[in-house]
Amino acid sequence: MNAEEALKQVFETFEPDVLINFFRIIGVSTLNPLKKSYDIQADASFFCIPYLLGTIRLENEDELAVFTVKVVKSLTERSGKKAQYELAKKILKTEDRYPAGIFIFHDDKKDFRFSLI
């Protein structure tokens, strides 16, 4: 499977194993899958419980966290970017071992947004 096919599969089936496979196919060989719910107080009017997909070890030995977060309302180009950023910032501040994270916000329609924070 190539990167284009893997991305197409993400569009069709937004599930943790599909995302992990996508990262591996695009060359992220240091992804350590953790696949667990992340217990942090999130605004229930905007988000469901965040999910820690895994961590990516960087060359300098830091880890980059990869989270998926389901949004309650439809995800559009402008919907809730500030609230998404604030939640991501809160998670990273709580988990001070991650200097940054990839946050994948998604909705029921399988629309999603990758954000590097």
N, C-alpha and C positions, 0 to 999 in steps of 0.2 A: 504494500500500500504506500502511495506517495503522499506528500503533504496536502495536496489539493483534495484527494480522496478522504484523507483523515479529517480535514476541515468540513467537508461535506457531511461526513458522519456526525460531527459535532452539531451541525445544523439540524440534522434529522433526529438525533437521539442525544439529548443533553443529559448525560449521566456521568458519574465520576469515572468509571472505567474508560469510557470513550474519551474524556478529557485527558486522562493519564496517557492513553495511547497516542493522542494527538501530540502532547508534549514530547513523547519519546520519538515519534516519527520526525518531528521538526528538529531533532538533535539535542534535546534536553535530557542527556543521559544521567544526570545527577539528581533527577527527581526521586525523592523518597516518598512513596505514597503512604499517607496516614489515614485518610478517609474516616474522619470522625466529626461529630457535631461539636461546635465550639460554643461553650457556655459564656455568653456575654449579654448583658442587657441591651437589646436592640429595640428601637421604636417599632412596636407591633403594627402601627398604622402604615409603616413603610416596608418593613422587612420581616422575613421568617428567620429562624435561627441560622446563623452563619455555619458553614461547613468547611473544616480545614481539609483540603484535598491532599496536601503534602507540602514538602519543602524542597527547595532546589539549592544545592550546595554550590556556592560561587568559588571562583579561583582563589580568592583571599580567605577562604574558609568560612565566611559569613553564610547565613542561610536566608533565602528569600522565601517567604511563606506564600502559598497559593490557596486562596479562599474562594468558595462559591457562596453567593448570597442570593436567595430568592427574594424578589421584590413583590410586594402585594399588588400594586397597581401595574398597569401595562408599562413596559419599558419603551420609552420613545427617545428621540434624539436629545430632548431637553429635560425629560422627567427625572426629578429628584437627584440631579448630579451633586448638589451641595450636601444633601442628606447622605448620599452614598460615600462621598469623600469624608464626611464627619465620622461615619461608622467605621470606615477603614482606618482613619487616623486613631480612633478610640481603641480599636483592636491592636494596632501596632504599638500604641502607648502602653497598653496593658501587657502585651508580650514584648517587652523591651529587648528581647534577644534577636528580633527580626529588624534589620535596618530598613527594610522595605517589603512590599508584598504585591503580588498580582491578585487583584480582586475581580472575580467574574460575576457580575450581576446579571440575573436572568429572571424571566417571567414565565407564566403558564403558556404563552404563545411560542416559546422557544426563541424569543428574541434575547440577545445578550450583549453585554458590554465588557470588554477587558479594560481594566484600569491598573496602571502601574502607580503605586503610591509609595 
